């Protein structure tokens, strides 16, 4: 049977400086990979993976696609935080021709400081540093996979979107809807919180539920996610083209 995965001799790799992708990463490796019928160039992580065969990406690392269309954001790996669904979603999206970067957060475990103190506990604090904020902001749309506890997912999304103005698709295991986010002051595509209660710059534009942490992501869910992202990317590109045409028309005058 012919394998769909590229053989080592089909994956030429070469090193190059990383100035074009920011000063925060001292050295990257660019890998040219055949995914489906298309070739995509992906900048690999700055450090090797964890466990046998590098199965888990280390925290605080970015695998960046050539074209900054989609960025998938994953929690830090650990005993209870398995990044497996994000890896499968990324490969599935790339096979559909969607340029996807992957960011594993440095402080991606626990809950943010904004989480209600009474139920917060004494665990780690979730948050983004300045480098991660800049990495997320240069993409057109984000995919969040932030656990399977509804209250945790909502407050983590709130923490990220309060610092980055980007449309986001939330992927979760638990049932959740846009009204749940709006009640916490998070802007969404269709349900708007009262203007005086808005606490985010970015907004949630769609939700895909039923993707289980640590379990294989089904083809149906991958297709749903790809369809959702293609729809929103088409709208973003159409808006950008419209703005560019208006700017060119204004310049001629």
BADRENPA-86300 format. One record per residue (C-alpha): residue number from 1; z, x, y. Coordinates in Angstrom, 2 decimals. Example, Ala and Ser with C-alpha at 12.3 -4.5 7.8 and 13.67 -1.06 7.14 Angstrom:
<pts>
<pt 1,<7.80,12.30,-4.50>>
<pt 2,<7.14,13.67,-1.06>>
</pts>
This chain:
<pts>
<pt 1,<0.00,0.00,0.00>>
<pt 2,<-0.91,1.29,3.41>>
<pt 3,<2.21,1.95,5.50>>
<pt 4,<2.42,0.46,8.99>>
<pt 5,<4.64,3.33,10.09>>
<pt 6,<3.10,6.53,11.50>>
<pt 7,<3.16,9.66,9.37>>
<pt 8,<4.66,12.86,10.83>>
<pt 9,<1.23,14.44,11.31>>
<pt 10,<0.14,11.37,13.30>>
<pt 11,<2.99,11.76,15.79>>
<pt 12,<2.34,14.84,17.96>>
<pt 13,<5.27,15.67,20.18>>
<pt 14,<5.62,18.13,23.03>>
<pt 15,<8.34,19.02,25.47>>
<pt 16,<8.09,18.66,29.19>>
<pt 17,<10.43,18.61,32.22>>
<pt 18,<11.99,15.29,33.15>>
<pt 19,<11.80,15.43,36.96>>
<pt 20,<9.39,12.48,37.01>>
<pt 21,<12.03,10.28,35.36>>
<pt 22,<14.99,11.35,37.52>>
<pt 23,<17.29,14.33,37.84>>
<pt 24,<19.98,12.85,35.61>>
<pt 25,<18.24,14.00,32.40>>
<pt 26,<17.67,17.70,32.07>>
<pt 27,<15.12,17.65,29.27>>
<pt 28,<13.18,15.02,27.33>>
<pt 29,<10.66,14.94,24.51>>
<pt 30,<7.56,12.82,24.87>>
<pt 31,<6.35,11.29,21.62>>
<pt 32,<2.97,9.63,21.15>>
<pt 33,<3.32,6.91,18.53>>
<pt 34,<0.77,4.58,16.96>>
<pt 35,<2.36,1.11,17.05>>
<pt 36,<0.07,-1.51,15.56>>
<pt 37,<-3.40,-0.89,17.02>>
<pt 38,<-2.16,0.55,20.30>>
<pt 39,<-0.81,3.94,21.28>>
<pt 40,<2.40,4.03,23.30>>
<pt 41,<4.10,7.02,24.88>>
<pt 42,<7.89,6.96,24.67>>
<pt 43,<10.31,9.48,26.17>>
<pt 44,<12.95,10.11,23.53>>
<pt 45,<16.67,10.32,24.14>>
<pt 46,<18.32,13.40,25.60>>
<pt 47,<20.68,13.75,22.60>>
<pt 48,<20.37,13.26,18.86>>
<pt 49,<21.49,10.08,17.13>>
<pt 50,<24.69,9.45,15.21>>
<pt 51,<25.28,9.12,11.46>>
<pt 52,<22.90,10.15,8.67>>
<pt 53,<19.34,10.42,9.89>>
<pt 54,<20.37,9.64,13.46>>
<pt 55,<20.71,5.94,12.69>>
<pt 56,<22.67,5.03,15.83>>
<pt 57,<21.66,6.00,19.35>>
<pt 58,<24.44,7.67,21.31>>
<pt 59,<26.05,5.99,24.29>>
<pt 60,<24.73,6.81,27.74>>
<pt 61,<21.15,7.51,26.60>>
<pt 62,<17.78,6.07,27.62>>
<pt 63,<14.57,5.91,25.61>>
<pt 64,<11.97,5.18,28.27>>
<pt 65,<8.50,3.70,27.88>>
<pt 66,<5.63,5.01,29.99>>
<pt 67,<5.26,1.74,31.86>>
<pt 68,<8.55,0.30,33.19>>
<pt 69,<8.01,-3.31,32.14>>
<pt 70,<10.98,-4.27,29.94>>
<pt 71,<14.35,-2.59,29.45>>
<pt 72,<16.55,-3.60,26.51>>
<pt 73,<20.24,-3.00,27.18>>
<pt 74,<22.61,-2.41,24.27>>
<pt 75,<26.36,-1.94,24.01>>
<pt 76,<27.82,1.41,23.06>>
<pt 77,<27.75,1.97,19.27>>
<pt 78,<30.95,1.82,17.27>>
<pt 79,<32.59,0.19,14.27>>
<pt 80,<32.25,-3.31,15.73>>
<pt 81,<29.22,-2.69,17.92>>
<pt 82,<26.05,-2.20,15.88>>
<pt 83,<22.85,-1.54,17.82>>
<pt 84,<20.62,-2.56,14.92>>
<pt 85,<19.23,-5.81,16.47>>
<pt 86,<18.22,-3.94,19.63>>
<pt 87,<16.30,-1.29,17.67>>
<pt 88,<14.46,-3.98,15.68>>
<pt 89,<13.72,-6.01,18.81>>
<pt 90,<12.37,-2.92,20.57>>
<pt 91,<10.03,-2.02,17.71>>
<pt 92,<8.90,-5.65,17.38>>
<pt 93,<8.18,-5.92,21.11>>
<pt 94,<6.27,-2.63,21.13>>
<pt 95,<4.15,-3.85,18.22>>
<pt 96,<3.25,-6.85,20.40>>
<pt 97,<2.06,-4.47,23.12>>
<pt 98,<5.09,-4.92,25.39>>
<pt 99,<6.20,-1.63,26.96>>
<pt 100,<9.95,-1.54,26.24>>
<pt 101,<12.61,0.99,27.20>>
<pt 102,<16.06,1.03,25.58>>
<pt 103,<19.32,1.85,27.36>>
<pt 104,<22.56,2.30,25.41>>
<pt 105,<25.38,1.97,27.93>>
<pt 106,<27.93,4.70,28.50>>
<pt 107,<30.77,2.17,28.89>>
<pt 108,<29.27,-0.70,26.91>>
<pt 109,<32.37,-1.79,25.00>>
<pt 110,<35.24,-3.98,26.08>>
<pt 111,<35.08,-6.43,28.98>>
<pt 112,<34.55,-5.87,32.74>>
<pt 113,<37.39,-5.80,35.27>>
<pt 114,<36.32,-9.24,36.51>>
<pt 115,<37.28,-10.77,33.14>>
<pt 116,<40.32,-13.11,33.37>>
<pt 117,<43.41,-10.92,33.14>>
<pt 118,<45.35,-13.30,30.88>>
<pt 119,<42.92,-12.81,27.97>>
<pt 120,<41.65,-9.32,28.74>>
<pt 121,<44.01,-7.21,26.63>>
<pt 122,<44.28,-3.42,26.78>>
<pt 123,<40.90,-2.37,25.42>>
<pt 124,<38.13,-0.37,27.16>>
<pt 125,<36.50,-1.54,30.38>>
<pt 126,<32.82,-2.50,30.41>>
<pt 127,<30.66,-1.28,33.31>>
<pt 128,<27.59,0.60,34.55>>
<pt 129,<27.45,3.92,36.36>>
<pt 130,<25.06,4.76,39.21>>
<pt 131,<22.52,6.41,36.93>>
<pt 132,<22.33,3.35,34.66>>
<pt 133,<21.98,1.01,37.64>>
<pt 134,<19.00,3.04,38.87>>
<pt 135,<17.45,3.11,35.38>>
<pt 136,<17.69,-0.67,35.01>>
<pt 137,<16.47,-1.38,38.54>>
<pt 138,<13.11,0.37,38.09>>
<pt 139,<12.02,-2.10,35.40>>
<pt 140,<10.50,-5.55,35.88>>
<pt 141,<12.67,-7.55,33.47>>
<pt 142,<15.72,-6.85,31.30>>
<pt 143,<16.81,-7.97,27.83>>
<pt 144,<20.59,-8.08,27.34>>
<pt 145,<22.24,-7.87,23.92>>
<pt 146,<25.95,-7.85,24.74>>
<pt 147,<27.79,-9.21,21.73>>
<pt 148,<28.55,-12.56,20.15>>
<pt 149,<31.64,-13.82,22.04>>
<pt 150,<30.47,-16.33,24.63>>
<pt 151,<33.00,-15.49,27.35>>
<pt 152,<32.39,-11.75,26.88>>
<pt 153,<28.61,-12.15,27.07>>
<pt 154,<28.83,-14.21,30.27>>
<pt 155,<31.10,-11.78,32.10>>
<pt 156,<29.12,-8.72,30.98>>
<pt 157,<25.88,-10.30,32.22>>
<pt 158,<27.66,-11.13,35.48>>
<pt 159,<28.81,-7.52,35.83>>
<pt 160,<25.28,-6.13,35.39>>
<pt 161,<23.44,-8.69,37.54>>
<pt 162,<25.98,-8.34,40.36>>
<pt 163,<24.74,-4.75,40.77>>
<pt 164,<21.04,-5.01,39.88>>
<pt 165,<18.45,-7.45,41.25>>
<pt 166,<16.39,-8.06,38.12>>
<pt 167,<15.39,-11.10,36.03>>
<pt 168,<17.09,-11.05,32.63>>
<pt 169,<16.64,-12.59,29.19>>
<pt 170,<19.94,-12.88,27.33>>
<pt 171,<19.90,-12.41,23.55>>
<pt 172,<23.02,-13.62,21.74>>
<pt 173,<24.35,-14.79,18.40>>
<pt 174,<26.50,-17.60,19.78>>
<pt 175,<25.16,-20.88,21.23>>
<pt 176,<24.95,-20.53,25.00>>
<pt 177,<22.95,-22.14,27.81>>
<pt 178,<22.11,-21.59,31.48>>
<pt 179,<24.85,-23.95,32.65>>
<pt 180,<27.46,-21.65,31.10>>
<pt 181,<26.22,-18.81,33.32>>
<pt 182,<25.89,-20.96,36.46>>
<pt 183,<29.54,-22.08,36.15>>
<pt 184,<30.58,-18.43,36.56>>
<pt 185,<28.48,-17.91,39.69>>
<pt 186,<25.50,-16.33,37.94>>
<pt 187,<22.09,-17.27,39.27>>
<pt 188,<19.75,-18.75,36.66>>
<pt 189,<16.14,-19.87,36.68>>
<pt 190,<16.78,-23.61,36.57>>
<pt 191,<20.53,-24.15,37.12>>
<pt 192,<21.82,-22.87,40.45>>
<pt 193,<25.51,-22.41,41.26>>
<pt 194,<26.66,-23.54,44.74>>
<pt 195,<25.41,-21.07,47.33>>
<pt 196,<28.93,-20.03,48.37>>
<pt 197,<29.82,-19.29,44.74>>
<pt 198,<26.83,-17.09,43.85>>
<pt 199,<28.10,-13.70,42.68>>
<pt 200,<24.96,-11.99,41.37>>
<pt 201,<21.83,-10.40,42.78>>
<pt 202,<19.72,-10.80,39.64>>
<pt 203,<19.26,-13.97,37.62>>
<pt 204,<19.11,-15.14,34.03>>
<pt 205,<15.63,-16.54,33.38>>
<pt 206,<15.83,-17.30,29.64>>
<pt 207,<18.07,-17.21,26.57>>
<pt 208,<17.29,-16.49,22.90>>
<pt 209,<20.18,-17.35,20.57>>
<pt 210,<20.70,-16.90,16.84>>
<pt 211,<20.20,-13.11,16.74>>
<pt 212,<23.14,-11.78,14.73>>
<pt 213,<24.81,-8.48,15.55>>
<pt 214,<24.43,-5.96,12.73>>
<pt 215,<21.98,-8.13,10.76>>
<pt 216,<18.22,-7.99,10.39>>
<pt 217,<16.40,-9.81,13.18>>
<pt 218,<14.05,-12.44,11.77>>
<pt 219,<10.33,-12.55,12.55>>
<pt 220,<10.75,-16.00,14.08>>
<pt 221,<13.29,-14.71,16.63>>
<pt 222,<11.18,-11.64,17.40>>
<pt 223,<8.15,-13.86,18.04>>
<pt 224,<10.25,-16.13,20.27>>
<pt 225,<11.51,-13.18,22.30>>
<pt 226,<8.00,-11.70,22.65>>
<pt 227,<6.62,-15.06,23.78>>
<pt 228,<9.39,-15.47,26.36>>
<pt 229,<8.88,-11.97,27.77>>
<pt 230,<5.08,-12.29,27.90>>
<pt 231,<5.45,-15.53,29.86>>
<pt 232,<7.80,-14.03,32.44>>
<pt 233,<5.85,-10.77,32.72>>
<pt 234,<2.67,-12.78,33.41>>
<pt 235,<4.48,-14.63,36.20>>
<pt 236,<5.80,-11.35,37.65>>
<pt 237,<2.35,-9.73,37.61>>
<pt 238,<0.79,-12.82,39.19>>
<pt 239,<3.36,-12.76,41.98>>
<pt 240,<2.83,-9.03,42.55>>
<pt 241,<-0.95,-9.53,42.72>>
<pt 242,<-0.48,-12.36,45.20>>
<pt 243,<1.79,-10.25,47.41>>
<pt 244,<-0.61,-7.29,47.24>>
<pt 245,<-3.54,-9.50,48.26>>
<pt 246,<-1.54,-10.93,51.17>>
<pt 247,<-0.52,-7.43,52.29>>
<pt 248,<-4.13,-6.19,52.11>>
<pt 249,<-5.32,-9.21,54.07>>
<pt 250,<-2.65,-8.63,56.72>>
<pt 251,<-3.59,-4.95,56.96>>
<pt 252,<-7.25,-5.78,57.65>>
<pt 253,<-6.24,-7.94,60.59>>
</pts>
